[in-house]
């Protein structure tokens, strides 16, 4: 998906203020992948890692509880409720092929600087 760091997108939720990505990264041994959730603030392309606490799934609805808030989504839309501010963000569930290049570049920069590969 990018030139420097091997990551793959699994989920992409988006609105006018923020985007949420679930990505996987190849582990050092090459056989395992590590999954990460990232919150992208669109104003300055600031990225925060979302630490997954618990998850719940049904055939149509997914729920994820993070240190930064609660995400509930289906195949078309979702909602993210911030833990600290209790702000409610309605999201569109998009395909990973629709991620803008500036988001991919921001994620690559974040991964290069922040995550231990």
Buried (B, 14 or more C-beta within 10 A) or exposed (E): BEEEBBBBBBBBBBBEEBBBBBBBBBEEEEEEBEEBBBBBEBEEBEBBBBEBEEEEEEEEEBBBBBEBBBBBBEEEEBBBBBEEEEEEBEBBBBEBEEBEEEBBEBBBBBBEEEEEE
